[in-house]
Amino acid sequence: MPGATHPAGYGPIVRALDVLAGTRTATTQRTEDGWVAFTGTDEHDRTGDRARGFTVRLTRSARRGTGDASTSALAAMLGDGRSIDGDGLAAMLPPFAVAHRAGPGAPVLVAGDWLGLRQLFWWRGDGIAAVSTSARTLAALGEAELDTTALAIQSVIGWQLGDGTPYRGVAKLPPGCVALLHGGKVTLHRYADQRLTPDGPAPAFRAVVDEMAGLLRDFHAAYLDDHPDTVLQLTGGQDSRLLLSAVPPALRAGMPALTLDRRGGVESRIAKRLSEMCGLKHHVHWLDEQPPPSPRTAHRLAVEAAAALDCMASPLALAPLAVIEAGLDQSHRLSGLGGEIARGFYYLGQPRYATTSPRLVRRLAQWRLFANEGVTPDALEPDFAERARTAALDAVLACFAEYPSDWLRATDEFYLWQRMPRWAGTHSTAAAVERWFVNPMLDRRFLHLALGVSPADKRDSHLTGQLIQRLDSRLAAVPLDSGLVPARLGRRGVASAAAVARVNARKVAGKVRQRLGHRRRAQLGVAEMAGLVVAHWRSAPELLQPLHRTGLVRTTWLDELLTGRRTAEPTTVAFLVNLLVAAETVLPRSRATRR
């Protein structure tokens, strides 16, 4: 299998396009963009019907509960498609995906994780259908056009919503679904309910804390026993503190820990203190000691990152991390991505006991969703820019119409089922192909408990404060990078409330300044990467010809950028890189986009 690797004890991990069932294009498709399974009409499927069965894992890690899932166990979960083990698949830790065919004549089954974190895509043509890890591959195969509505939403939010992609006719596989390909058709079967928030009263808070703490302890004990070389990604924040607190004390001594920081940064200072307390083998990777790439190299890295993200999240955020990871040991990794749901991170500035309404959705969109990663409107054609904001708001309103009437619970649902799969999931997918990493806070039962707790018990990190205190009171006494102390967050009191109020006031003031100044939030290394990419464009302006052909970017703005008469925010550069790569995928076949 081209590009595949076979670690000991695991089935194949696909890193390149491989055709697994017959189709009229089967003999000619070989790219580096991803994996794809086809099904054609009966005539087209004859070659595929002679193919032997297979089970292909599409992420390096395949973990459930307290053990790794073998290839044979994954095959048993899918069988021949007539009796899919939904409980087994729902227990797999995101991001995860597997493709399986029981044998000759059987359908191809492709399952994603219950949260939809691992990005998978499907497409259906005339008598032919396909599922792939690459939306770009499907767009090229189907000679798709750019989906300007999906791009409009992405230009405002910075990522996609629902099952949207930049390509018309190519859709993301929904959470908790299996795609069945057979006879030139693809059908989707849901194996996990996309609703975790329980009906009725919230469960007893102490019982929830006890069970969540037990889940984390059991997971860490088993995982570190199976993979003793595991590295903990250690920061000054709550999520990595929670993971460290759950590591059994006997397993901490000598455990590798990794921190990314700049000289004088708070992350490394806190991580150093924690490492000394626990006896960790701590390594700090200093970001400001790495030589910057040339503009040409930076542009190449950004384009490669856009392709890896399928043009649906910031390539300028991924590119610097890709450079860093190239120099790091790629052993098993514990990561805390996704802890926001458990700590009520999204409740800041939201009313406590409100009912979901269009007014609250619009306010959330204006102050949070549209404030961080959107494109400068002046960079876009006026009609497209005007349509983009309306399309994004309509899409967000449609999402919230499906969620609970309790406003804070509705925000939990939105961030879990939209931002997590479509923003964090896009980046997690790129990482899950390259290395082994797991996050026990994405366990379905753990998140079920987190969503079951009343918002009042999660707000201001009360739940996570309690969890850290329950797991390790010494670590709970060490301040976070915000200055807040987990042990105090877990207690209700005047001093704790005052400290949280001061931190929240700083956050709100920052949001106000950001909104009034029309500034976007830049992630680590993004601003530097954006500047280098623009410098390369100025030296080779012909590279941007595909942008002109889309009809979405304002020509005069682009000319001013290339001549140095204006600058561009990193979020705008990121969108332009994505649009450039997306356009190069489809415009050679279709020279115009459909409005």
DOKOLKE-336421 format. One record per residue (C-alpha): y, z, x. Coordinates in steps of 0.001 Angstrom, whole numbers, plus 500000, padded with zeros to 6 digits. Example, Ala and Ser with C-alpha at 12.3 -4.5 7.8 and 13.67 -1.06 7.14 Angstrom:
BEGIN
495500507800512300498940507140513670
This chain:
BEGIN
500000500000500000503216498897501736505469501718502803503192504458501474502305507607503373499256509773502858499773513426503881496581515398504269495252516662500943497514514496498795497353511164497074499637508316498127503413508730497996505013505416497181508211504534499046508241500751498538507694498340495698504033497821494876502672495820491951499866497591490133499190495309487156499301491574486680502451489631485834503812486175486485506023487564489299503406489862490824502747487832493926506380487552495019507918491003494500508208493102497643511382495169498176512369498516499644514136499707496497511311501494494751507967501436493007507253499395489898504339498938487508504137495839485348502240494756482293502208491222480986500628489275478155496838488952478048497027485886480263499257487626482753497155490808482717493908489170483842494609489828487500495641493383486710492511494029484631490393493472487720492418496117489566490735499410490301492022502690488941494623504667490863496699507829490816500022507674492633502283510667493088505959509646493042507373512816494611506270514640497722505934517993495962503555518433493041503592522109492132502714524023488990502753527762488484501354529291491630499524526318493120499856522712494255498414520124491883495791517850493417495669514133492750492499514588490689494222517258488578497113514877487897494662512139486927492956514510484507496282515345482839496828511673481968493235510486481493493116507097479832496220507788477739494449508720474535494572512480475130497409513465477466497526517083478661501113517864477719500797521553478595499650520657482102502457518162482633505053520583481260503927523138483858504791520783486745507926521853488578510767519280488440511456516894490043508041515337489594506440512054488551503032510415488693501576506984487879497947506596486841495442504046485668491975505224484672490316501915485587490031498200484782491448497336481371493132500713480958496895501026480488499208502074483277500614505554482552503794506804484210504823510412483562508079512084484492508757515820484540509611517819481415513302518055482367513721514397483285514938515364486759512851512734488556514545509418487775512268506775486241513331503603484410511807501148481989512508497595480874510990495249478315511195491466478278509479488651476401505773489446476714506309491587479785507356495172480473507793497385483510508454500963484607509980501652487989511528504286490217514391501810490706516748500654487955518089498060490404514631496535490808514232496203487043517736494775486694516942492091489256513573491306487654515062491074484178518174489180485345520209491882483625523953491992483184526164494946483979526422497383481073530172497861480913529968500673478347527673502713480615529928501940483583532960502970481564531398506374480855530462506783484517533997505910485619535294508911483655532528511488484153531056510399487478527475510126486178525512508697483261524689510278479902521492510012477856519288507142479012522148504903480200522156502877483428524656500377484867522359497569483690522025496272480161518426496558478936517322498982481667516965502582480438516071505908481977512784507447480893513694510464478699512687514036479642509097515050478956507822511528478393504921509336479443505420505557479518502301503585478554502223499968479756499678497588478276499527494108476802503079493178477733504553496248476017505809499677477007505619502614474610507022506085475222505080509228474313506806512611474380504587515425475662507194518245475808509699519373473217513302518867474303514404522183472863514016525480474666516629527588472879514664529818470484515577530255466857516332533735465579517548536795467482517618536930471282514657538664472960515015542136474473517149541798477575515177544218479776511906542486478918513414539113479877514655540453483235511208541924483932509394538676483151511835536471485086511583538759488124507792538645487903507777534842487704509911534552490833507897537120492797504577535476491917505861532005492725507206532978496150504123534944497155501838532013496302504087529279497693504666530986501034500964531694501296500220527998500772503127526804502924504027529460505521506414527095507340508745526931504298512483526940505050514938528730502754518248526961502193520513529989502556524141530074501428526595532734500367526045532022496686523977533606493936521158531105493640519893531355497217520413535143497086518139535262494058515479533228495863515672535417498976515447538583496875512216537305495322510526536704498705508097539588499319509526541803502128506330541405504155506853537618504258510517537645505270510127538496508958510382535247510920510846533086507811513049530082508699516438529896506950518927527029507121522677527109506461525123524203506505528679525242507342531796524613509368533042526894512129534786529891510593533193529292507181532128532090504880528657530639504173527315531161507684528847534628507970527115535894504831523869534082505669523881535678509143524189539145507615521377538497505145519165537070507888519666540122510074518828542424507171515597540555506384514509539445509860514840535743509023514835533087511733518287531728510925519647528342511964523200527180511230523843523457511295527525523083512177528943520156510260532148519933512289530230519528515547528617516256514479530308513084515813531781511034512952530208507650512294532154504445512819533706502831509730531002500156509784528230502747509960529879504867507267529993501848504970526339501057505619525380504667504905527391504668501669525789501425500475522316502753501298523110505980499434524320504036496392521032502113496358519039505357496670520981506823493738520657503602491718524474503510491618524569506455489176526020509347491230528305509764494230526998507891497295529727509552499351528182512949498616524679511786499574525595509813502712526798512791504828523727514791503768521456511904504731522955511946508228522453515703508462518879515596507160517940512906509682518328515536512396516572518395510591512934519414510382511498518111507111509081520924506360508753522545502945512076523726501560513119526334498969516295525274497178518393527055494551519815524027492768520140524615489026520737528334488726523897527759486693522016527946483389520833531485484128524255532788485141526442531365482401528423529361484943529765527013482284531192529721480041534426530090482027537396529597479727535198529151476641535564531330473513532791533907473169531744533581469543532935530121468512531149527500466441530668524067467985533434521710466888534959518384467965538062520282469137536027522430471536534071519412472783537298517522473491538731520505475358535573520868477467535681517167478254539349517196479263539243520328481406535796520068482976533884516839482499536749514427483074538530516475485745536140516392488677534561513026489408536477510427487418538126507290488754541899506944489090542731504886485960545201502711487890542287501294489887540731499780486775541726496923484521543934498496481806541749497528478847538619498795480616540305502060481650541512502677478087538109501897476632536394504105479224537967507356478124537219506672474460533626505688475227533053508798477357534464511151474734532448509492471951529276509830474049529899513522474759530630514195471080527359512464470146525451514713472558526923517911471147526164516793467589522478517386468445522961520904469828523163524389468216526170525498466215526708528428468599529231526964471046528041528687474231524419527843473499525496524246472893527139524112476328523880525409477837522000522578476145524487519948477305524388520983480936520611521412480947519729518111479269522630515941480452524249517125483676521051518441485258518942515268484793521711512708485164523784514235488020521658516797489853518505514847489048519772511671490672520422513483493942517223515541493622515180512374493204516466510972496494515537514249498193512137514560496483511016511230497931512085512157501457510873515761501750509024518634500111511306520956498233510876523202495224513070525388493061511262528007490961514351528365488760513421524985487255510140526367485953509975525663482219509174529269481294511962530602483523514526528357481821513082529142478394513810532824479099517271532039480494518189530101477365516721532789475100519048535483476418522226535860474402525252534212476042526940537632476172524161538839478496524506535798480780528283535567480885529910536507484212526488536389485922525254539571484251521668538285483975521410537050487569523080540227488817520405542235487029517684539994488436518829540350492045519193544116491599515704544349490119514188542298492943516015543860495923518778546433495539519774546185499231520453542465498991522203543001495658524762545221497432525932542438499798529006540537498501528695536858497594530959534108498943533220534726495939533613538371496939531695539558493880528771541943494363525526541107492483524717544767491857528060545228490121527646542026488130524438543481486757526317546523485446528915546572482714531994548478483790535755548387484223535606547715487985533112544880487578535089543297484730538306543475486757536677541832489793535222539043487681538576538544485952540318538105489320537800535491490482537935533671487139541734533675487226541618531910490592539202529329489194541335528703486120544477528386488255542668525857490424541661523872487345545243523865486117546545522649489472543823520004489554544656518809486051548430518784486535548171517083489905545574514564488667543399515512491653539631515218491786537252517705493372535717516405496603532355517626497856531543518508501451532192515580503803533129513210500972536821512805501847536032511887505453533362509412504367535731507813501839538379507278504496535897505578506822534571503318504053538079502176503137538839501534506810535833499212506980536892497408503814540308496779505350538661495186508384536298493089506237537950492529502818535479489765501949532897492487501279534700493311498032534398489890496430531679491134494022534164493711492697536588490955491753533824489111489899533082492111487668536489491915486029536610495739485890538790496520488917542525495784488925543122493082491542546638494194492489545441497785493038542604496568495236544956494352497267547307497282497832544385499432498992543188496793501438546662496250502897547265499969503361550024500262500759548056502837498783545260505309499284542257506039497091540719509317496021537115509863497151535815509735493580537382506297493116535908505023496379532509506377495314532664504486492010533730501282493785530785501544496190528428501988493237529979499083491365529808496919494484526072497551494949525347497189491220527264493912491066525447492507494082522177493281492273522908491226489153525873488906489693524035486328491813522091485571488617524830486226486061528404485561487191530079487402484348529639490693482569529298490945478820532199492884477272
